[in-house]
Amino acid sequence: MRIGELAERSGLSASRLRFYESAGLIGPADRGANGYRAFPAETLTRLELITGAQRAGFTLDEIRSLLPGCGGPASDGGHAPQIAAALRRKVGEIEALQQRLETSKTRLLAIIDSLENGPQDLGCAANTRRVLAGIRRTDIEETAAKEAAE
């Protein structure tokens, strides 16, 4: 299939397909006598794997290491345990990111609450200093708790 058809069917741009080809994520296209790229039909399935893995948070280097024909575990007949381990690592990374985001969200909500429900008789500058002092105290307490846990 020509690059235009592959682009249309995959939802990816032709330039993205050329990039994936040059990066070795998809096999090199055969060239017709007219110079047009001709990709095999299975390239579409491979592109679905690549885009699905990207949506799941994998980098192109990580994807490359998992794809058959790119030196990944599936290159020598498929090794589900190695792929499962990579997926577990990615889940761990996502969980760590979720925890960091939850911590950030909690801190931001506390700052908003402090700003909105603080003393009404303080001016803007004094209220800002009060909130910043609270943030610094929280940072110090969190650092001390982390050090104590280690």
C-alpha positions as a Markdown table, in Angstrom:
| # | Residue | x | y | z |
|---|---|---|---|---|
| 1 | Met | 0.0 | 0.0 | 0.0 |
| 2 | Arg | 1.3 | 3.5 | -0.8 |
| 3 | Ile | 2.2 | 5.9 | 1.9 |
| 4 | Gly | -0.9 | 8.1 | 1.3 |
| 5 | Glu | -3.2 | 5.1 | 1.8 |
| 6 | Leu | -1.3 | 4.0 | 4.8 |
| 7 | Ala | -1.4 | 7.5 | 6.3 |
| 8 | Glu | -5.2 | 7.6 | 5.7 |
| 9 | Arg | -5.9 | 4.2 | 7.1 |
| 10 | Ser | -3.6 | 4.7 | 10.1 |
| 11 | Gly | -4.6 | 8.3 | 10.9 |
| 12 | Leu | -0.9 | 9.3 | 10.8 |
| 13 | Ser | 0.7 | 11.8 | 8.6 |
| 14 | Ala | 2.9 | 10.7 | 5.7 |
| 15 | Ser | 5.8 | 12.6 | 7.4 |
| 16 | Arg | 5.3 | 10.6 | 10.6 |
| 17 | Leu | 5.4 | 7.4 | 8.6 |
| 18 | Arg | 8.6 | 8.4 | 6.9 |
| 19 | Phe | 10.0 | 9.3 | 10.4 |
| 20 | Tyr | 9.0 | 5.8 | 11.7 |
| 21 | Glu | 10.6 | 4.2 | 8.7 |
| 22 | Ser | 13.9 | 6.1 | 9.1 |
| 23 | Ala | 13.8 | 5.4 | 12.9 |
| 24 | Gly | 13.5 | 1.7 | 12.1 |
| 25 | Leu | 10.1 | 1.3 | 13.8 |
| 26 | Ile | 8.5 | 0.1 | 10.6 |
| 27 | Gly | 10.3 | -1.8 | 7.9 |
| 28 | Pro | 11.6 | 0.0 | 4.9 |
| 29 | Ala | 9.1 | 0.3 | 2.1 |
| 30 | Asp | 9.7 | -1.3 | -1.2 |
| 31 | Arg | 10.1 | 1.3 | -4.0 |
| 32 | Gly | 8.2 | 0.9 | -7.2 |
| 33 | Ala | 9.6 | 1.7 | -10.6 |
| 34 | Asn | 8.0 | 5.1 | -10.1 |
| 35 | Gly | 9.9 | 5.6 | -6.8 |
| 36 | Tyr | 6.7 | 5.5 | -4.7 |
| 37 | Arg | 6.9 | 3.7 | -1.4 |
| 38 | Ala | 4.9 | 0.5 | -1.1 |
| 39 | Phe | 4.3 | -0.8 | 2.4 |
| 40 | Pro | 3.1 | -4.3 | 3.2 |
| 41 | Ala | -0.4 | -4.6 | 4.8 |
| 42 | Glu | 1.1 | -5.7 | 8.1 |
| 43 | Thr | 2.6 | -2.3 | 8.5 |
| 44 | Leu | -0.8 | -1.0 | 9.5 |
| 45 | Thr | -0.9 | -3.5 | 12.5 |
| 46 | Arg | 2.6 | -2.5 | 13.5 |
| 47 | Leu | 1.5 | 1.2 | 13.4 |
| 48 | Glu | -1.4 | 0.3 | 15.7 |
| 49 | Leu | 1.0 | -1.3 | 18.1 |
| 50 | Ile | 3.2 | 1.8 | 18.0 |
| 51 | Thr | 0.5 | 4.3 | 18.5 |
| 52 | Gly | -1.2 | 2.2 | 21.2 |
| 53 | Ala | 2.1 | 2.0 | 23.1 |
| 54 | Gln | 2.7 | 5.7 | 22.8 |
| 55 | Arg | -0.8 | 6.4 | 24.2 |
| 56 | Ala | 0.1 | 4.1 | 27.1 |
| 57 | Gly | 3.2 | 6.3 | 27.8 |
| 58 | Phe | 6.0 | 4.4 | 26.1 |
| 59 | Thr | 8.7 | 6.3 | 24.4 |
| 60 | Leu | 9.8 | 5.4 | 20.9 |
| 61 | Asp | 13.0 | 3.9 | 22.2 |
| 62 | Glu | 11.0 | 1.7 | 24.6 |
| 63 | Ile | 8.7 | 0.7 | 21.8 |
| 64 | Arg | 11.6 | -0.1 | 19.6 |
| 65 | Ser | 13.0 | -2.4 | 22.2 |
| 66 | Leu | 9.8 | -4.4 | 22.3 |
| 67 | Leu | 8.9 | -4.7 | 18.6 |
| 68 | Pro | 9.8 | -7.7 | 16.6 |
| 69 | Gly | 12.5 | -7.0 | 14.1 |
| 70 | Cys | 13.9 | -4.1 | 16.1 |
| 71 | Gly | 16.1 | -6.2 | 18.4 |
| 72 | Gly | 13.3 | -6.5 | 20.9 |
| 73 | Pro | 12.3 | -9.7 | 22.6 |
| 74 | Ala | 9.8 | -10.6 | 19.9 |
| 75 | Ser | 12.6 | -10.7 | 17.4 |
| 76 | Asp | 13.5 | -14.2 | 18.3 |
| 77 | Gly | 10.1 | -15.7 | 18.4 |
| 78 | Gly | 8.4 | -13.6 | 21.1 |
| 79 | His | 9.1 | -13.5 | 24.8 |
| 80 | Ala | 5.9 | -12.7 | 26.7 |
| 81 | Pro | 7.7 | -12.5 | 30.1 |
| 82 | Gln | 10.0 | -9.7 | 28.8 |
| 83 | Ile | 7.2 | -7.8 | 27.3 |
| 84 | Ala | 5.1 | -8.3 | 30.5 |
| 85 | Ala | 8.1 | -7.0 | 32.6 |
| 86 | Ala | 8.3 | -3.9 | 30.4 |
| 87 | Leu | 4.6 | -3.3 | 30.9 |
| 88 | Arg | 4.9 | -3.8 | 34.6 |
| 89 | Arg | 7.7 | -1.2 | 34.7 |
| 90 | Lys | 5.5 | 1.2 | 32.8 |
| 91 | Val | 2.6 | 0.6 | 35.2 |
| 92 | Gly | 5.0 | 1.4 | 38.1 |
| 93 | Glu | 6.1 | 4.6 | 36.4 |
| 94 | Ile | 2.5 | 5.6 | 35.9 |
| 95 | Glu | 1.6 | 4.9 | 39.6 |
| 96 | Ala | 4.6 | 7.0 | 40.7 |
| 97 | Leu | 3.5 | 9.8 | 38.5 |
| 98 | Gln | -0.1 | 9.5 | 39.8 |
| 99 | Gln | 1.2 | 9.8 | 43.3 |
| 100 | Arg | 3.3 | 12.9 | 42.5 |
| 101 | Leu | 0.3 | 14.4 | 40.8 |
| 102 | Glu | -2.0 | 13.6 | 43.8 |
| 103 | Thr | 0.6 | 15.2 | 46.1 |
| 104 | Ser | 0.8 | 18.3 | 43.9 |
| 105 | Lys | -3.0 | 18.5 | 43.7 |
| 106 | Thr | -3.3 | 18.3 | 47.5 |
| 107 | Arg | -0.7 | 21.0 | 48.0 |
| 108 | Leu | -2.3 | 23.3 | 45.5 |
| 109 | Leu | -5.8 | 22.8 | 47.0 |
| 110 | Ala | -4.3 | 23.6 | 50.4 |
| 111 | Ile | -2.7 | 26.8 | 49.0 |
| 112 | Ile | -6.0 | 27.8 | 47.4 |
| 113 | Asp | -7.9 | 27.2 | 50.7 |
| 114 | Ser | -5.3 | 29.2 | 52.6 |
| 115 | Leu | -5.6 | 32.1 | 50.1 |
| 116 | Glu | -9.4 | 32.1 | 50.1 |
| 117 | Asn | -10.0 | 31.4 | 53.7 |
| 118 | Gly | -7.1 | 33.3 | 55.4 |
| 119 | Pro | -7.5 | 36.4 | 57.5 |
| 120 | Gln | -9.5 | 39.0 | 55.7 |
| 121 | Asp | -7.7 | 42.0 | 57.4 |
| 122 | Leu | -4.4 | 41.2 | 55.7 |
| 123 | Gly | -3.2 | 43.1 | 52.7 |
| 124 | Cys | -2.2 | 41.2 | 49.6 |
| 125 | Ala | 1.6 | 41.3 | 50.4 |
| 126 | Ala | 1.1 | 40.1 | 54.0 |
| 127 | Asn | -1.3 | 37.4 | 52.9 |
| 128 | Thr | 1.2 | 36.3 | 50.2 |
| 129 | Arg | 4.0 | 36.1 | 52.9 |
| 130 | Arg | 1.7 | 34.1 | 55.2 |
| 131 | Val | 0.9 | 31.6 | 52.4 |
| 132 | Leu | 4.6 | 31.3 | 51.4 |
| 133 | Ala | 5.6 | 30.7 | 55.0 |
| 134 | Gly | 3.1 | 27.9 | 55.1 |
| 135 | Ile | 4.5 | 26.4 | 51.9 |
| 136 | Arg | 8.0 | 26.5 | 53.3 |
| 137 | Arg | 6.9 | 24.8 | 56.6 |
| 138 | Thr | 5.2 | 22.1 | 54.6 |
| 139 | Asp | 8.3 | 21.6 | 52.4 |
| 140 | Ile | 10.5 | 21.3 | 55.6 |
| 141 | Glu | 8.1 | 18.9 | 57.2 |
| 142 | Glu | 7.9 | 16.7 | 54.1 |
| 143 | Thr | 11.7 | 16.7 | 53.7 |
| 144 | Ala | 12.1 | 15.7 | 57.4 |
| 145 | Ala | 9.5 | 12.9 | 57.0 |
| 146 | Lys | 11.3 | 11.6 | 53.9 |
| 147 | Glu | 14.7 | 11.6 | 55.7 |
| 148 | Ala | 13.2 | 9.9 | 58.7 |
| 149 | Ala | 11.7 | 7.2 | 56.5 |
| 150 | Glu | 15.0 | 6.5 | 54.8 |
